[in-house]
Amino acid sequence: MDISTTLKELGIEKINEGTSTGNSWFSNSEYISSYSPIDGQLIGKVSVTTPTDYEKVIQLAEAAFKVWREMPAPKRGEIVRLFGDKLREKKEALGMLVTYEMGKSYQEGLGEVQEMIDICDFAVGLSRQLYGLTMHSERPGHRMYEQYHPLGIVGVISAFNFPVAVWCWNTALAWVSGDVCVWKASEKAPLCSVACQNLFAEVIKENDLPEGLSCIINGDYKVGEMITKDVRIPLVSATGSIRMGKIVGAELAKRLGRSLLELGGNNAIIITPEADINITVIGAVFGAVGTAGQRCTSTRRLIIHDSVYNEVVEKLTSAYKQLRVGNPLDTNNHVGPLIDTDAVKAYSNAIEQVKQAGGKLLVEGGVLSGEGYESGCYVKPAIAEANNEFQIVQDETFAPILYVMKYSELEEAIAIQNGVKQGLSSAIMTTNMREAERFLSASGSDCGIANVNIGTSGAEIGGAFGGEKETGGGRESGSDAWKAYMRRQTNTINYSTELPLAQGITFDI
């Protein structure tokens, strides 16, 4: 399938309306352009949402919510199932668009769409499991229970690196919970939002559903501010940098709104003397170079026991020599481009800072040029021997740069692992049960995700995804993450003929 056929199949034009409530689309004379990091070509333009159009979106979303919340949850689940079927039909095309607009490998693009399908399946089952809790009352003739109700409009602000999956993680759960969604996609991958909206619009039309269940808006941070400052949106789920998350969180706190934040990661793998070195190297390499190091769960640091340090580094450097950097639509390549030239500058600056801090490059990086690299977005994955205290190691660089460092005792390794401001994903490679359990204990990894004998990158949709500290504390996807999209209500029913008052107070009339 070529890219022109893909765009046509997904309803993508050279000029696209960037604001939609389902059946209705709005546009104006201001546009953002989407260029592919693969070849630098213009894919298309998307109109920027105006305040006037935003107001239309919110009004239709509010109206849709009043209808949607009254639909039984299993019926809402059926709509999500139908959307999942649309994704199955368009998996190859949408995966291709994700790859071409964002730059990840085609296999990863397909995998991202599969994550959307999986979370739809999860949400369908969840629609029959939005359980409350029954409890015994201390008062005779009374019954108490808790139940969950929809919140209303959920705002979703997504990042470029997972331009469709993270949105679906939120919306699939929000929809079955009875909420409606307004999505502000990354301005670096806006066409993906148009494609997803085209697919859901088909479900709306085919099932006579109200407009406003799924809305998209597009533009830069100013459009995102419309969501974060809007008191009609009780919950905003935002994925991106720590800097962005602090701004979003502060704005929501001003109006006592809820935030679900999925922010930066600075993920480490601890490698013990009893690690299986073969799977360790595989996990480390994929975690470090997959998606060109542009995952929030990408492996940034390897904390290696000094007794196996040389062996691990030798195998790593050998593996890096075999990596092929190039067009991610070619399945023979392992690493595609960074998202844009600004990301390339950040990558180059990081390598320079490592050198200035006294680090040693074990695998030289560099920006690639020439035939096949005309977009200027291709770089070589690099490995640097560094100290965890280096400022550049403390900060997250969204690029394929891996820092390696030594440790002697497990307690030291855990301290290094935890010694950053981010707390998303972590891993330990060991065949020693005691080491594994120590790492998973309350005084072990302080991250939201802690793995044994698998890398830091990626996560299954069945588990709650998210991190601690400056990663934001949010949880998406599986487990009981659905509760974030609902409001809890405690109910007490008096079926007696008396009304006992608190603390034994009597009030006779």
N, C-alpha and C positions, 0 to 999 in steps of 0.2 A: 504494500500500500504506500503510495507516494503522499507527500504532504498536502498537495493540492486536493487530492481525492479525500484525504482525511478531513480537511477544513470544510469541504462541501458537505460531507456526511454529517458533520456536527453543526452545520448551519452557521459557520464562521465566514464572514465577508471581510473585505479589505477595510470597510467602514462599518463598525458595529455600534448599536445602541448599548450603553453600559448601565442602564438603570431599568429594572424590571420588577413587576409584582406577579409575574406568571404569564398571563395572556397579554398584558399591557407592557409596552416598552417606551421609554422616554429618552430623548437625546437633545443635545444642544450643539453649539458651534465649537466647544472646547473638547479636545481629544488628548488621550495619552497613547503613545505608540508602543507597540510590543515588538522588539527585535529578538531574533533567535540568537542565543549565545553560541550556537553550533556553527553558523555560517555568517552571522551578522546581518541577515536579511530581514527586512520588515515583514512581519507576519500579518499584522492588521492594526487598526486603530479602534479605540473604545472611547465612547463619549464619557465625559466627566459628569458626575451627579451634581446638580445645582441644589441650593437650599429649597427652591420651589418644588423640584421633583422629589427631593427627600421627603418633604411634607406629604406629598401624595402617597409615597411608599408607606409611611407610618400610618396614615389614615386607613389605607386598605389593609395593612397588617393588623391593625386594631379590630377592624370589622371582621376579618377572617378568624381571628382568635376567638371571638364570641361564638362563632359557629363550630370551630374545630374543637374547642374544649368540651362541647356537649356531645361530641361523637364518642362512643365507647372506645376505650383504649385498644381492644383487639381490632376494631374497624380501622383505627388509625394505623395499626401495625400492618394491616392489609395494604394500605396505600404505600407504606414504606417498602413492602415486599414487591409491589409493582414497580417502584422506582429501581429497586435492586435488579429486577428483570431487564429494565431499560439499560442499566449499566452492563449487564451481561451481553446484551445485543451489541453495544457500542464499545466493548472493552478494548479492542484493538485500536479503534480510532481515537478514543480518549487517551489511551496509553501513549499513542504516537504524539498527540498534541502536548501532553505533559512533557514528554522527552524533548520535543522541538522547541517549546516555549521556555522550559526551565533548564534543560541541558543534561538531565540524568539519563542513564542508559535506558534503552528500550525495555530491557527486562525489568528494570526498576519502575519504569512508567507503567507497565502492565501490572506489576506488583502493587503499585499504589492504587490502581483502579480495583484490583482484587480486594484490597483493604476496605474500599468503599462497599463492595458487595458483601464482604464478611460482616461489616458493622450493620448493614441493613438486615442481614439474617439474624444477627444477635438481637437487634431492636425488635424484630418481629416476635421472637420468643419472649423478649422482655415485656412486650405489650400485654401479656397475660400474667405478668409477675411483678406488677408495681405494688408490692405488698406493704401493708401497714403493720400495726402491732396492737394486740389486745392485752390489757392489763387489768388486774383486780383493783377495785376501788376500796378504800378504807371505810366507805359509807355503805350501810346496808341498802339494798334496793337500787344500787347504782352500777353502771357499767362504763368503763373507760376504754378508749382506743385512740390510736393515731392513724391518720391517713394523709396521703399526699395529693396535692392539687397542682395544676399547671401554673406557671409563673406569669406567662404573657408573651411578650416579644423578647426573643433572645438575639442579641447582637453577636455576630461572629466576625472577628478580624483575623485573617489568616496570613501566613508568611509564604514567600515564594518557593521554599524548598520542598514543601508538600502542598502544591497548589490546589489539590482536590480532596485528598484523603482526610486532612485535619478538619476541613469544613464538614465533611460527611460524618466524622466521629461525633461532632457536635449536633448536627441537624437531625441525624437519624434518631438519636436519643431524645432530643428536644421535641421532635414531631410526635413520637409515641407517648411522650409525657403530656402532650396536649398544647405545646407551645408552637408559635410560629417564629420564623427566623428571618433576620436581615443580615446579609453577608457583604462585608467589605473585603474584597479580595486584595492581594498584594498588587500594587501598581506595576510590579515586575513580571506578573503573570496573569493579566486581567482576562485574556481570552479563555482561559480555563473556566472562569466563572460564567462566562456567556454560554459555553458549551454545556455545563452542568444545568444551568437554568433552562436551556432549550429542552433538555431531556425531561426535567421535572415539569415543564410547561405542558408536555404531552400527557403526562399523568393527570394534571389538573383538568385538561380539556376532556380527556377520555372518561373521567369519573365525575364530571360536573361538580368540581370542588371550587370553593371561593378563591378569588385572587388574593394574594397576600400571605399565603402559607409559606411560600419561599420567595424572598425578595433579594435582589442584588443591587449594590451601589458600587461605584468605582471612582477612583481618584487617589490623590495623595493623602497625607496625614490630616489635612483639613476636613476631608470627607469622613475620616475615622472619628474626628472630634465631634461630628454631628451625632454619632452613636453614643460616645462616652458621656456627653453632656446632656443627653436626652432622658428626662425623668420618666418617660413612657417606656423605657427599656430597662427592666429590673435587673437583667443579667447580661454582662458582656464577657464573652470568652475571647481572649486575645492571645495569639501565638506570635512570638518574635523575640527581639532583643531585650535584655534586662533594662536598658535605657527606655525603650518604648513601654515596657511593662510598668515601670515606675510612674510614668506619665499617666497611663491608662488607670492604674490603681488609684492614684491620687485624685484624678477627676471623679472616679466613681465614689471614692470615700467622701468627697465633698457633698454628694447628694445621697449618701448612705445606700448606694446601689451595690449590687453583688458583682464581684469579679472572679473569673476563672482564668488564671494566668499560667501559660506554658512558655517559659522564657529560656534563657541560655543554659548551656551545659558545658562542663569542663571535665569530661568523663575519663576515668582511669581504669586500667586493668592491673591488678597486682599479680605478679607471676612468682610463685613460690618454688623452692627446690624440688617439690614433688609434683610439679605441673607436667601434664602431657604436652611436650614442646610442640609436637606437630599440630594439634588442634589450637594450641596457643597462638602460633604464628598465623594460621589461617584466620582466626578470629580477630587478631590485631590488625592484620593487613586490610581485611574487609572493612573493619570498623574505622580505620584511619583514612582509606581512600575511596570507599563507597560514596556515591553522590558527590565525588570530588571534595570530601570532607565537609559537606554542607548540610549535615544532619545535626539536629540538637543533641542526638545521642552518639555522634561520631566519637571515636576514640582519640583523645588528645594527648593522653599521658600513659606511658608504660612504667610501672614501678617494679623493678626487676631485682630479685635476690642476687646478691653479689656472686654467689656460687654458680649461677647459671647465666649471669649477665652476658659474658662473651659469646656463649653459644646462641643465646636468643638474638643478640644483635647481629651476629654473623648470618643467621638464617633469615632475619628480617631484611638485611641489606641485599642478600641474594635474591629474595622474593621481589624486592622493589626493582631490581634490574630487569625483571621479566614483565613488568607492568607496561601495558601499551596505552598511551594517551592519544585520544583522537575522537572522531565523530561517534557519539554514543549510539547512533542508529546502526552502526556497524558492530555486530555482536562479538567481533574479535577483539574489540577494544575494552579495556578495563575501566578507564577513567575518562570522563567527558570534561566539558569546560566548566569554569566558574560562571556565575550568573551574569556578570557584566565586568567592565573594565575597572569599576570602583572596587570590586572584590579582588581583582588582580593586584591593585595598588595596596590593599590591606595585606594581602599575602606577601608581597615583596617587602613591605615595611616590617612585617613580623619577622621575616628572616633576617633583616638587617638589625633589628633590635636584639635578636638572639645573639648575633655576633658581637654587638656592642656590649652585651651583658657578660660576655665571656663564655658563651656556649660554643659547642663544636658541632659543625655539620657533618654527620656521618653519611648522609645521602644528600648531595647538593640539589637544591631546587632550581628554579629559573622559569622565566616566561618563554613559551614556545612561539615561534614565528615561522613564516614560510607557507608552503602549500599545505592546505588543510587546516591551517591555524589562522586564517585571515580575520576572524572575528576579534582576535587579540585577547581571548578569554581562556586560553589553555595554559596550564602551568604543570610543572613536574612535582609529583609528591616528594616531600622532603622529610628526613629524619634528623633530629638535632639532639645531641646530648646536652642536657640543661639541668638547672636547679629549680626545684619547685617554687622557690622564693622569687625567681625572676618575675618582674611585672608582666612581661609578655606571656609567661606561662600561666600566671594568675588570670589573665584576660582570655576570653574566647576569641579565636580567629576562625572565621568560617572558611576554612581552606584546608587542603591536605598536608598539614604540618604535624608531625608526630614527635613528641618530646619523650626521651628515655632518661631514666634516672635509677640509681641503685638504692637498696636498703639492706639491712642486716637482720633485723628482728621484725616479726609480724606486726607488733604494736607500732613500730616506726612506720611501716608501710601503710597501715590504716590511718595514722596521723597525717601522712603525706596525702593520701587519698582524700581525706576530709579537709585538708588545709587549703581549700579554695572557697570562694563565696557562692559558687554554684553547687547544686545538689540534685542533679537529675539522674544519671545512670552510672553504674559502677559494676565491676566484675572482679572475681578472683579465679585464677587458674591453679587448681590443686587437686590431687587425688587423696588428700589427707582430710578425713571427715572433721577432725577437730579444728583445723584451719578454716574449713568452709563454714562450720557453725559459728566459729568466733567472728568471722566476717559478717555473718547475717544477724548477729546478736545486737542487743540494744546499744552496746558500746562499740559496735563495728561500723560498717558503712552508714553514713548519715544521708544517703541518697534515697529518693523515692523508688528507685529501681536498683536492686542488688542481685547480681547473677553469679552462678558458679559454673565454671567450665563452658560458658558461652560468652561472647563479647558484649560490649555495651550497646551496640547499634541495633536498632529495631526493637519491636515489641509485639506481642500477640494481642489481638483486640479483646480477648477474654479477661485480661487483667486491667486494672485501673492504671492509666498512664499519666505520669507527672512527677514532679520533683519538689524538693524542699529548699530552704534558704532563698537565695535570690533567683531560683528557678520559678518561684511564685506560689508553690503550694497547691496548684490546681490539679484536678484529676479528671481525665476524659476516658472515653471508651468503655471498658468492661467493668466487672465487679459491680459495686453499687454506685458508680459514678453518676448514674441517672438521677440520684437524689439532688445533685447540684442544680438540675433544671426544673425542680419542683419546690413547692412550699409545703412545709409540714404543718399539720393542724391536729391539735389534741381535742378530742370530743368526750364529753361526759353526758350520759343519759340517765335521768332519774325516772325509774319506772315504779317508784313507791308512792304512797299517799302522803308522805311527809317531806319536809325540806330542811334537813339538818344543816346548820350553819357552821362555819369554820371556828375552830378554837372553842366549841361548845357554847357559843353565843346564842341567846334566845331573843326572839323578837316577836312578841305577841301582838296581834291586831284583832 
